[in-house]
Amino acid sequence: MTIYIELVNEGTNCWRPVEAKGLGEGRFQIVSSQPDDEDWQFKPGDIIECRKKQFQDGFCLVAYKLAS
């Protein structure tokens, strides 16, 4: 499944689509590899929680915190 992770240190809001494995109850594990030239809010392998966010072309799931 594709979710979006915020890129940090970009100077503007940027989101990267990444592949994640659904674990249920709004939790996902990031399975994509991180490019060397990007700084993601969360890292590959992290288990995170997602919520819906409206972008210009519709709603998408975005990572917003590490799962507890």
PDB file of N, CA, C and O in Angstrom:
ATOM      1  N   MET A   1       0.837  -1.172   0.000  1.00  0.00           N
ATOM      2  CA  MET A   1       0.000   0.000   0.000  1.00  0.00           C
ATOM      3  C   MET A   1       0.886   1.241   0.000  1.00  0.00           C
ATOM      4  O   MET A   1       1.973   1.235   0.577  1.00  0.00           O
ATOM      5  N   THR A   2       0.424   2.286  -0.639  1.00  0.00           N
ATOM      6  CA  THR A   2       1.176   3.536  -0.684  1.00  0.00           C
ATOM      7  C   THR A   2       0.662   4.496   0.380  1.00  0.00           C
ATOM      8  O   THR A   2      -0.536   4.761   0.478  1.00  0.00           O
ATOM      9  N   ILE A   3       1.603   5.011   1.179  1.00  0.00           N
ATOM     10  CA  ILE A   3       1.320   6.076   2.138  1.00  0.00           C
ATOM     11  C   ILE A   3       2.309   7.199   1.851  1.00  0.00           C
ATOM     12  O   ILE A   3       3.195   7.048   1.010  1.00  0.00           O
ATOM     13  N   TYR A   4       2.163   8.310   2.536  1.00  0.00           N
ATOM     14  CA  TYR A   4       3.055   9.452   2.312  1.00  0.00           C
ATOM     15  C   TYR A   4       3.778   9.808   3.602  1.00  0.00           C
ATOM     16  O   TYR A   4       3.195   9.813   4.686  1.00  0.00           O
ATOM     17  N   ILE A   5       5.074  10.109   3.455  1.00  0.00           N
ATOM     18  CA  ILE A   5       5.923  10.525   4.574  1.00  0.00           C
ATOM     19  C   ILE A   5       6.454  11.914   4.264  1.00  0.00           C
ATOM     20  O   ILE A   5       6.877  12.198   3.143  1.00  0.00           O
ATOM     21  N   GLU A   6       6.426  12.772   5.270  1.00  0.00           N
ATOM     22  CA  GLU A   6       6.933  14.124   5.086  1.00  0.00           C
ATOM     23  C   GLU A   6       8.459  14.120   5.001  1.00  0.00           C
ATOM     24  O   GLU A   6       9.134  13.433   5.767  1.00  0.00           O
ATOM     25  N   LEU A   7       8.978  14.883   4.076  1.00  0.00           N
ATOM     26  CA  LEU A   7      10.420  15.093   3.977  1.00  0.00           C
ATOM     27  C   LEU A   7      10.788  16.261   4.883  1.00  0.00           C
ATOM     28  O   LEU A   7      10.087  17.273   4.913  1.00  0.00           O
ATOM     29  N   VAL A   8      11.875  16.125   5.614  1.00  0.00           N
ATOM     30  CA  VAL A   8      12.304  17.199   6.511  1.00  0.00           C
ATOM     31  C   VAL A   8      13.531  17.885   5.920  1.00  0.00           C
ATOM     32  O   VAL A   8      14.230  17.322   5.077  1.00  0.00           O
ATOM     33  N   ASN A   9      13.775  19.093   6.370  1.00  0.00           N
ATOM     34  CA  ASN A   9      14.909  19.909   5.915  1.00  0.00           C
ATOM     35  C   ASN A   9      14.846  20.255   4.434  1.00  0.00           C
ATOM     36  O   ASN A   9      15.877  20.351   3.768  1.00  0.00           O
ATOM     37  N   GLU A  10      13.630  20.442   3.921  1.00  0.00           N
ATOM     38  CA  GLU A  10      13.453  20.778   2.509  1.00  0.00           C
ATOM     39  C   GLU A  10      13.170  22.264   2.299  1.00  0.00           C
ATOM     40  O   GLU A  10      13.280  22.750   1.174  1.00  0.00           O
ATOM     41  N   GLY A  11      12.813  22.989   3.343  1.00  0.00           N
ATOM     42  CA  GLY A  11      12.507  24.408   3.210  1.00  0.00           C
ATOM     43  C   GLY A  11      11.058  24.678   2.832  1.00  0.00           C
ATOM     44  O   GLY A  11      10.609  25.823   2.878  1.00  0.00           O
ATOM     45  N   THR A  12      10.329  23.641   2.460  1.00  0.00           N
ATOM     46  CA  THR A  12       8.910  23.729   2.133  1.00  0.00           C
ATOM     47  C   THR A  12       8.292  22.375   2.443  1.00  0.00           C
ATOM     48  O   THR A  12       9.013  21.390   2.605  1.00  0.00           O
ATOM     49  N   ASN A  13       6.969  22.310   2.526  1.00  0.00           N
ATOM     50  CA  ASN A  13       6.315  21.024   2.788  1.00  0.00           C
ATOM     51  C   ASN A  13       6.417  20.128   1.574  1.00  0.00           C
ATOM     52  O   ASN A  13       5.941  20.471   0.492  1.00  0.00           O
ATOM     53  N   CYS A  14       7.044  18.974   1.762  1.00  0.00           N
ATOM     54  CA  CYS A  14       7.193  17.982   0.693  1.00  0.00           C
ATOM     55  C   CYS A  14       6.820  16.621   1.245  1.00  0.00           C
ATOM     56  O   CYS A  14       7.132  16.305   2.394  1.00  0.00           O
ATOM     57  N   TRP A  15       6.160  15.820   0.440  1.00  0.00           N
ATOM     58  CA  TRP A  15       5.722  14.490   0.841  1.00  0.00           C
ATOM     59  C   TRP A  15       6.231  13.467  -0.149  1.00  0.00           C
ATOM     60  O   TRP A  15       6.189  13.697  -1.358  1.00  0.00           O
ATOM     61  N   ARG A  16       6.711  12.338   0.349  1.00  0.00           N
ATOM     62  CA  ARG A  16       7.238  11.250  -0.474  1.00  0.00           C
ATOM     63  C   ARG A  16       6.280  10.060  -0.396  1.00  0.00           C
ATOM     64  O   ARG A  16       5.983   9.584   0.700  1.00  0.00           O
ATOM     65  N   PRO A  17       5.786   9.566  -1.551  1.00  0.00           N
ATOM     66  CA  PRO A  17       5.009   8.324  -1.513  1.00  0.00           C
ATOM     67  C   PRO A  17       5.951   7.155  -1.251  1.00  0.00           C
ATOM     68  O   PRO A  17       6.999   7.041  -1.888  1.00  0.00           O
ATOM     69  N   VAL A  18       5.580   6.292  -0.318  1.00  0.00           N
ATOM     70  CA  VAL A  18       6.387   5.121   0.025  1.00  0.00           C
ATOM     71  C   VAL A  18       5.475   3.908   0.151  1.00  0.00           C
ATOM     72  O   VAL A  18       4.268   4.039   0.359  1.00  0.00           O
ATOM     73  N   GLU A  19       6.068   2.736   0.021  1.00  0.00           N
ATOM     74  CA  GLU A  19       5.322   1.500   0.206  1.00  0.00           C
ATOM     75  C   GLU A  19       5.350   1.115   1.681  1.00  0.00           C
ATOM     76  O   GLU A  19       6.377   1.231   2.351  1.00  0.00           O
ATOM     77  N   ALA A  20       4.206   0.657   2.167  1.00  0.00           N
ATOM     78  CA  ALA A  20       4.084   0.257   3.563  1.00  0.00           C
ATOM     79  C   ALA A  20       3.186  -0.967   3.657  1.00  0.00           C
ATOM     80  O   ALA A  20       2.298  -1.174   2.831  1.00  0.00           O
ATOM     81  N   LYS A  21       3.435  -1.760   4.669  1.00  0.00           N
ATOM     82  CA  LYS A  21       2.644  -2.954   4.928  1.00  0.00           C
ATOM     83  C   LYS A  21       1.608  -2.621   5.988  1.00  0.00           C
ATOM     84  O   LYS A  21       1.958  -2.172   7.080  1.00  0.00           O
ATOM     85  N   GLY A  22       0.330  -2.839   5.674  1.00  0.00           N
ATOM     86  CA  GLY A  22      -0.734  -2.586   6.635  1.00  0.00           C
ATOM     87  C   GLY A  22      -0.713  -3.603   7.758  1.00  0.00           C
ATOM     88  O   GLY A  22      -0.635  -4.807   7.513  1.00  0.00           O
ATOM     89  N   LEU A  23      -0.783  -3.121   8.988  1.00  0.00           N
ATOM     90  CA  LEU A  23      -0.755  -3.991  10.168  1.00  0.00           C
ATOM     91  C   LEU A  23      -2.079  -3.970  10.921  1.00  0.00           C
ATOM     92  O   LEU A  23      -2.224  -4.650  11.937  1.00  0.00           O
ATOM     93  N   GLY A  24      -3.041  -3.198  10.436  1.00  0.00           N
ATOM     94  CA  GLY A  24      -4.343  -3.081  11.083  1.00  0.00           C
ATOM     95  C   GLY A  24      -4.396  -1.923  12.055  1.00  0.00           C
ATOM     96  O   GLY A  24      -3.366  -1.438  12.525  1.00  0.00           O
ATOM     97  N   GLU A  25      -5.613  -1.485  12.352  1.00  0.00           N
ATOM     98  CA  GLU A  25      -5.874  -0.409  13.311  1.00  0.00           C
ATOM     99  C   GLU A  25      -5.111   0.876  12.994  1.00  0.00           C
ATOM    100  O   GLU A  25      -4.667   1.574  13.905  1.00  0.00           O
ATOM    101  N   GLY A  26      -4.954   1.195  11.691  1.00  0.00           N
ATOM    102  CA  GLY A  26      -4.297   2.437  11.285  1.00  0.00           C
ATOM    103  C   GLY A  26      -2.791   2.423  11.390  1.00  0.00           C
ATOM    104  O   GLY A  26      -2.149   3.467  11.269  1.00  0.00           O
ATOM    105  N   ARG A  27      -2.209   1.237  11.617  1.00  0.00           N
ATOM    106  CA  ARG A  27      -0.753   1.122  11.757  1.00  0.00           C
ATOM    107  C   ARG A  27      -0.156   0.498  10.502  1.00  0.00           C
ATOM    108  O   ARG A  27      -0.760  -0.372   9.875  1.00  0.00           O
ATOM    109  N   PHE A  28       1.037   0.957  10.148  1.00  0.00           N
ATOM    110  CA  PHE A  28       1.736   0.492   8.960  1.00  0.00           C
ATOM    111  C   PHE A  28       3.219   0.368   9.267  1.00  0.00           C
ATOM    112  O   PHE A  28       3.750   1.075  10.123  1.00  0.00           O
ATOM    113  N   GLN A  29       3.883  -0.545   8.552  1.00  0.00           N
ATOM    114  CA  GLN A  29       5.342  -0.631   8.629  1.00  0.00           C
ATOM    115  C   GLN A  29       5.904  -0.177   7.296  1.00  0.00           C
ATOM    116  O   GLN A  29       5.503  -0.675   6.244  1.00  0.00           O
ATOM    117  N   ILE A  30       6.834   0.769   7.341  1.00  0.00           N
ATOM    118  CA  ILE A  30       7.441   1.308   6.125  1.00  0.00           C
ATOM    119  C   ILE A  30       8.384   0.261   5.545  1.00  0.00           C
ATOM    120  O   ILE A  30       9.292  -0.211   6.229  1.00  0.00           O
ATOM    121  N   VAL A  31       8.164  -0.105   4.268  1.00  0.00           N
ATOM    122  CA  VAL A  31       8.993  -1.132   3.638  1.00  0.00           C
ATOM    123  C   VAL A  31       9.856  -0.578   2.497  1.00  0.00           C
ATOM    124  O   VAL A  31      10.728  -1.285   1.992  1.00  0.00           O
ATOM    125  N   SER A  32       9.630   0.653   2.092  1.00  0.00           N
ATOM    126  CA  SER A  32      10.445   1.272   1.035  1.00  0.00           C
ATOM    127  C   SER A  32      11.837   1.598   1.555  1.00  0.00           C
ATOM    128  O   SER A  32      12.042   1.781   2.755  1.00  0.00           O
ATOM    129  N   SER A  33      12.788   1.666   0.633  1.00  0.00           N
ATOM    130  CA  SER A  33      14.139   2.121   0.960  1.00  0.00           C
ATOM    131  C   SER A  33      14.201   3.634   0.852  1.00  0.00           C
ATOM    132  O   SER A  33      13.542   4.233   0.001  1.00  0.00           O
ATOM    133  N   GLN A  34      14.988   4.243   1.711  1.00  0.00           N
ATOM    134  CA  GLN A  34      15.135   5.697   1.722  1.00  0.00           C
ATOM    135  C   GLN A  34      16.318   6.096   0.854  1.00  0.00           C
ATOM    136  O   GLN A  34      17.427   5.605   1.062  1.00  0.00           O
ATOM    137  N   PRO A  35      16.099   6.993  -0.131  1.00  0.00           N
ATOM    138  CA  PRO A  35      17.231   7.481  -0.927  1.00  0.00           C
ATOM    139  C   PRO A  35      18.241   8.221  -0.043  1.00  0.00           C
ATOM    140  O   PRO A  35      17.860   8.854   0.942  1.00  0.00           O
ATOM    141  N   ASP A  36      19.510   8.141  -0.393  1.00  0.00           N
ATOM    142  CA  ASP A  36      20.576   8.774   0.389  1.00  0.00           C
ATOM    143  C   ASP A  36      20.430  10.287   0.484  1.00  0.00           C
ATOM    144  O   ASP A  36      20.879  10.892   1.457  1.00  0.00           O
ATOM    145  N   ASP A  37      19.803  10.905  -0.521  1.00  0.00           N
ATOM    146  CA  ASP A  37      19.719  12.361  -0.559  1.00  0.00           C
ATOM    147  C   ASP A  37      18.424  12.915   0.031  1.00  0.00           C
ATOM    148  O   ASP A  37      18.117  14.091  -0.161  1.00  0.00           O
ATOM    149  N   GLU A  38      17.655  12.084   0.751  1.00  0.00           N
ATOM    150  CA  GLU A  38      16.415  12.542   1.375  1.00  0.00           C
ATOM    151  C   GLU A  38      16.456  12.289   2.870  1.00  0.00           C
ATOM    152  O   GLU A  38      17.072  11.329   3.333  1.00  0.00           O
ATOM    153  N   ASP A  39      15.789  13.165   3.625  1.00  0.00           N
ATOM    154  CA  ASP A  39      15.673  13.026   5.069  1.00  0.00           C
ATOM    155  C   ASP A  39      14.184  12.874   5.384  1.00  0.00           C
ATOM    156  O   ASP A  39      13.426  13.842   5.324  1.00  0.00           O
ATOM    157  N   TRP A  40      13.776  11.648   5.721  1.00  0.00           N
ATOM    158  CA  TRP A  40      12.378  11.365   5.990  1.00  0.00           C
ATOM    159  C   TRP A  40      12.041  11.601   7.460  1.00  0.00           C
ATOM    160  O   TRP A  40      12.899  11.483   8.334  1.00  0.00           O
ATOM    161  N   GLN A  41      10.782  11.936   7.714  1.00  0.00           N
ATOM    162  CA  GLN A  41      10.297  12.093   9.085  1.00  0.00           C
ATOM    163  C   GLN A  41      10.369  10.756   9.835  1.00  0.00           C
ATOM    164  O   GLN A  41      10.637  10.734  11.036  1.00  0.00           O
ATOM    165  N   PHE A  42      10.132   9.651   9.134  1.00  0.00           N
ATOM    166  CA  PHE A  42      10.211   8.305   9.700  1.00  0.00           C
ATOM    167  C   PHE A  42      11.113   7.465   8.811  1.00  0.00           C
ATOM    168  O   PHE A  42      11.289   7.780   7.634  1.00  0.00           O
ATOM    169  N   LYS A  43      11.679   6.412   9.352  1.00  0.00           N
ATOM    170  CA  LYS A  43      12.680   5.607   8.656  1.00  0.00           C
ATOM    171  C   LYS A  43      12.106   4.268   8.192  1.00  0.00           C
ATOM    172  O   LYS A  43      11.109   3.800   8.743  1.00  0.00           O
ATOM    173  N   PRO A  44      12.729   3.643   7.179  1.00  0.00           N
ATOM    174  CA  PRO A  44      12.318   2.308   6.759  1.00  0.00           C
ATOM    175  C   PRO A  44      12.336   1.351   7.953  1.00  0.00           C
ATOM    176  O   PRO A  44      13.263   1.366   8.763  1.00  0.00           O
ATOM    177  N   GLY A  45      11.304   0.525   8.045  1.00  0.00           N
ATOM    178  CA  GLY A  45      11.176  -0.409   9.156  1.00  0.00           C
ATOM    179  C   GLY A  45      10.353   0.123  10.312  1.00  0.00           C
ATOM    180  O   GLY A  45       9.847  -0.658  11.118  1.00  0.00           O
ATOM    181  N   ASP A  46      10.206   1.456  10.412  1.00  0.00           N
ATOM    182  CA  ASP A  46       9.402   2.034  11.486  1.00  0.00           C
ATOM    183  C   ASP A  46       7.947   1.588  11.359  1.00  0.00           C
ATOM    184  O   ASP A  46       7.429   1.431  10.253  1.00  0.00           O
ATOM    185  N   ILE A  47       7.300   1.389  12.495  1.00  0.00           N
ATOM    186  CA  ILE A  47       5.859   1.151  12.532  1.00  0.00           C
ATOM    187  C   ILE A  47       5.226   2.462  12.948  1.00  0.00           C
ATOM    188  O   ILE A  47       5.524   3.013  14.008  1.00  0.00           O
ATOM    189  N   ILE A  48       4.352   2.944  12.094  1.00  0.00           N
ATOM    190  CA  ILE A  48       3.801   4.281  12.281  1.00  0.00           C
ATOM    191  C   ILE A  48       2.269   4.223  12.231  1.00  0.00           C
ATOM    192  O   ILE A  48       1.677   3.222  11.826  1.00  0.00           O
ATOM    193  N   GLU A  49       1.656   5.320  12.652  1.00  0.00           N
ATOM    194  CA  GLU A  49       0.219   5.485  12.521  1.00  0.00           C
ATOM    195  C   GLU A  49      -0.040   6.502  11.421  1.00  0.00           C
ATOM    196  O   GLU A  49       0.723   7.450  11.235  1.00  0.00           O
ATOM    197  N   CYS A  50      -1.133   6.287  10.698  1.00  0.00           N
ATOM    198  CA  CYS A  50      -1.488   7.170   9.593  1.00  0.00           C
ATOM    199  C   CYS A  50      -2.854   7.803   9.824  1.00  0.00           C
ATOM    200  O   CYS A  50      -3.683   7.302  10.583  1.00  0.00           O
ATOM    201  N   ARG A  51      -3.048   8.906   9.147  1.00  0.00           N
ATOM    202  CA  ARG A  51      -4.353   9.559   9.104  1.00  0.00           C
ATOM    203  C   ARG A  51      -4.531  10.145   7.715  1.00  0.00           C
ATOM    204  O   ARG A  51      -3.570  10.273   6.956  1.00  0.00           O
ATOM    205  N   LYS A  52      -5.764  10.498   7.389  1.00  0.00           N
ATOM    206  CA  LYS A  52      -6.053  11.072   6.076  1.00  0.00           C
ATOM    207  C   LYS A  52      -5.643  12.533   6.044  1.00  0.00           C
ATOM    208  O   LYS A  52      -5.802  13.264   7.022  1.00  0.00           O
ATOM    209  N   LYS A  53      -5.110  12.945   4.894  1.00  0.00           N
ATOM    210  CA  LYS A  53      -4.758  14.352   4.674  1.00  0.00           C
ATOM    211  C   LYS A  53      -5.228  14.721   3.282  1.00  0.00           C
ATOM    212  O   LYS A  53      -5.077  13.945   2.338  1.00  0.00           O
ATOM    213  N   GLN A  54      -5.797  15.903   3.161  1.00  0.00           N
ATOM    214  CA  GLN A  54      -6.253  16.351   1.851  1.00  0.00           C
ATOM    215  C   GLN A  54      -5.122  17.049   1.118  1.00  0.00           C
ATOM    216  O   GLN A  54      -4.526  18.003   1.619  1.00  0.00           O
ATOM    217  N   PHE A  55      -4.842  16.553  -0.075  1.00  0.00           N
ATOM    218  CA  PHE A  55      -3.914  17.184  -0.993  1.00  0.00           C
ATOM    219  C   PHE A  55      -4.725  17.783  -2.133  1.00  0.00           C
ATOM    220  O   PHE A  55      -5.948  17.640  -2.170  1.00  0.00           O
ATOM    221  N   GLN A  56      -4.069  18.434  -3.035  1.00  0.00           N
ATOM    222  CA  GLN A  56      -4.753  19.097  -4.142  1.00  0.00           C
ATOM    223  C   GLN A  56      -5.586  18.116  -4.969  1.00  0.00           C
ATOM    224  O   GLN A  56      -6.655  18.471  -5.466  1.00  0.00           O
ATOM    225  N   ASP A  57      -5.095  16.884  -5.114  1.00  0.00           N
ATOM    226  CA  ASP A  57      -5.801  15.911  -5.946  1.00  0.00           C
ATOM    227  C   ASP A  57      -6.619  14.894  -5.149  1.00  0.00           C
ATOM    228  O   ASP A  57      -7.030  13.876  -5.706  1.00  0.00           O
ATOM    229  N   GLY A  58      -6.865  15.144  -3.863  1.00  0.00           N
ATOM    230  CA  GLY A  58      -7.702  14.262  -3.059  1.00  0.00           C
ATOM    231  C   GLY A  58      -7.063  13.899  -1.729  1.00  0.00           C
ATOM    232  O   GLY A  58      -6.052  14.474  -1.326  1.00  0.00           O
ATOM    233  N   PHE A  59      -7.676  12.934  -1.059  1.00  0.00           N
ATOM    234  CA  PHE A  59      -7.199  12.491   0.250  1.00  0.00           C
ATOM    235  C   PHE A  59      -6.191  11.357   0.100  1.00  0.00           C
ATOM    236  O   PHE A  59      -6.325  10.507  -0.779  1.00  0.00           O
ATOM    237  N   CYS A  60      -5.181  11.354   0.966  1.00  0.00           N
ATOM    238  CA  CYS A  60      -4.164  10.302   1.016  1.00  0.00           C
ATOM    239  C   CYS A  60      -3.881   9.994   2.477  1.00  0.00           C
ATOM    240  O   CYS A  60      -4.169  10.799   3.363  1.00  0.00           O
ATOM    241  N   LEU A  61      -3.315   8.821   2.716  1.00  0.00           N
ATOM    242  CA  LEU A  61      -2.855   8.471   4.065  1.00  0.00           C
ATOM    243  C   LEU A  61      -1.447   8.987   4.278  1.00  0.00           C
ATOM    244  O   LEU A  61      -0.557   8.753   3.460  1.00  0.00           O
ATOM    245  N   VAL A  62      -1.250   9.692   5.385  1.00  0.00           N
ATOM    246  CA  VAL A  62       0.079  10.221   5.705  1.00  0.00           C
ATOM    247  C   VAL A  62       0.494   9.708   7.088  1.00  0.00           C
ATOM    248  O   VAL A  62      -0.327   9.574   7.996  1.00  0.00           O
ATOM    249  N   ALA A  63       1.795   9.427   7.218  1.00  0.00           N
ATOM    250  CA  ALA A  63       2.359   9.016   8.498  1.00  0.00           C
ATOM    251  C   ALA A  63       2.420  10.251   9.394  1.00  0.00           C
ATOM    252  O   ALA A  63       2.850  11.318   8.957  1.00  0.00           O
ATOM    253  N   TYR A  64       1.985  10.102  10.660  1.00  0.00           N
ATOM    254  CA  TYR A  64       2.042  11.267  11.543  1.00  0.00           C
ATOM    255  C   TYR A  64       2.692  10.995  12.896  1.00  0.00           C
ATOM    256  O   TYR A  64       3.077  11.936  13.590  1.00  0.00           O
ATOM    257  N   LYS A  65       2.824   9.704  13.291  1.00  0.00           N
ATOM    258  CA  LYS A  65       3.544   9.438  14.537  1.00  0.00           C
ATOM    259  C   LYS A  65       3.961   7.975  14.588  1.00  0.00           C
ATOM    260  O   LYS A  65       3.370   7.122  13.926  1.00  0.00           O
ATOM    261  N   LEU A  66       4.986   7.699  15.384  1.00  0.00           N
ATOM    262  CA  LEU A  66       5.393   6.321  15.620  1.00  0.00           C
ATOM    263  C   LEU A  66       4.300   5.625  16.421  1.00  0.00           C
ATOM    264  O   LEU A  66       3.709   6.210  17.329  1.00  0.00           O
ATOM    265  N   ALA A  67       4.042   4.370  16.072  1.00  0.00           N
ATOM    266  CA  ALA A  67       3.037   3.597  16.803  1.00  0.00           C
ATOM    267  C   ALA A  67       3.577   3.258  18.188  1.00  0.00           C
ATOM    268  O   ALA A  67       4.770   3.015  18.365  1.00  0.00           O
ATOM    269  N   SER A  68       2.689   3.246  19.145  1.00  0.00           N
ATOM    270  CA  SER A  68       3.109   2.920  20.512  1.00  0.00           C
ATOM    271  C   SER A  68       2.803   1.479  20.839  1.00  0.00           C
ATOM    272  O   SER A  68       3.086   1.024  21.947  1.00  0.00           O
TER     273      SER A  68
END
